[in-house]
Amino acid sequence: MNRLIAVMGLGLILAGAAVADEAWDTEIGEVIYDHDTDEGHAVLTYPIEGSDVRGIGYIEGLAGQTTGRQAYAGLWVEPDGTGSERCPYAIADPETGEPRWTWGQIEMVFVQPDFPASWVIQRGYCFEDPSEFLVGQPVTTDSE
């Protein structure tokens, strides 16, 4: 019985490690699954062209999910002045509560339900419907 518990515990640790180390190749660079919030959002970071800082995507309901992935919604935020349009209204950053003027909506659909999986993201600016597409292919030891 103790052996079964140890094996199950190891499985949970490895599943958590897979999420923390998950990354995808995209046309804009590497998107990284950075961490989970207490509210259940997966936090993805992505490169911003011409900037040393990274944009942040908050995906609702994805936190800790390594199997059975489907479609998710969320939002993205970027520091003001990094290239994307400034919205007429600020939103509160989901983690810091600070006002963010450069933001929009995200729709994320996984192509395969289990880790590692590719996805398609649609992104929109401010209150606009998502219109930009980004495809992510998982970075694995096989693809390196």
N, C-alpha and C positions, 0 to 999 in steps of 0.2 A: 504494500500500500504506500509506504514512504517513497518507494522508487517511482510509482505512478505520479505522486504529487510533485516530486522533483522534476520529472520529465515534463509535466504540464507547466510547471513554473518556468522551465527553460524555454518552452514553446512560447509563452507569453512574453518573455524577455526578448526573444528573437523577433517576434512580430513587432514589438515596439521599436527595436533597432532598425527594422526594415523601413518603418515610417520615418524615423529620424534621419536615415541615410538616403531617402528616396530623392531622386533627381531625374530630370527629363531634358533631353536635347531639343531645342527649338530653333527657329530661324533668327530669334533675337538673342540667343545664348542659353545658358543653362538655368532652368527653373528649379528651385530647391524647396523641398518640403522642410521648412525650418523648425516648426514646433506646433503644439496644440495650445489653445487657450482654455481657461477654466469653463468658458461658455460653450465649448464644443466646436469651435472653429479650427480648421486646419489653417496654418499660416504658411503661405507659399511666398517666396521672394523671387524676383526676376530682375535682370539687368535693364537699365534705362540707357538708351543710346546717348553717348556723349556725356555721361555722368558716372561718378564713382560710387554713388549711392544706389540702392536697389529699391524697386517698387515692392509693395506688399499686397498680396491677395488674401482675403479672409473668406474661407469657404465654409458655409454652414453645414453641419452634420457630417463632415468628412473626418473629423478628428478621430484618430485611432482605428479607422476602417482600413483593413488590408484585404478583405474579401467582400464579395457582394456589392462592389461599388457600382453606382448607376449615374444619375444626373444630380447635380448640386447647383445651388445659387450662392452668390456672395457679392462682395464688393472689392474694389482695388483702391489703393491710395498711393499717391506719390508726393514727395516734397514739392512745394511750390517752386516754380522756376526751373524745373528739370526737363521741360520740353512739352509736356502735355498741356492741354487747355485748362485754364482756371475756370471753375464753375461759378455761377452767380450766387450760389449758396454753399456754405460750409457744412460739413457733417462732422460728428465727433468720431475721432479715431477709436475703433473698438477696443484697443488695449490701453491707450494712454488717456483718452478722453479729450485730447487736444483737437482744436478745429483743423480740419483738412479741407482745402479749397480745390485740390486736384484729386478727383475721384470719379468712380463710375461703377456700373454693375457688371457682374460676371455670371455667365452660365457655363458650367463645366460638365462634360459628358465623357465618361470613361468608355473606351472601346472594348476592353476586356474587363471582367468584373473583379479579378483578383490580381494582387501584387505579383510581379511588376506589370504595369499596364500603361498603355498609351491613352491619350485623351485629346479632346478638342475643346478649346475654350473660345467663347464669344465674349467680346468686351464692348461696352458702350461708355460714352462720356456723360457725366452728370446724370440727368434724368432720362437721357436718350436710351432707346432700345439698343441692346448689343448689336454691333455691326462689324467689328473687326474679328478675324479668326486667327487662332494660333493652335498649332498641332504640336503635341509633346510626345516624344518617343523615350521610353525608359532607358536610363543609363544603368547598365548591368555589367557584371564582370565579363560577360560574353561580348558586349558591344565596345569594350575599351581596347 
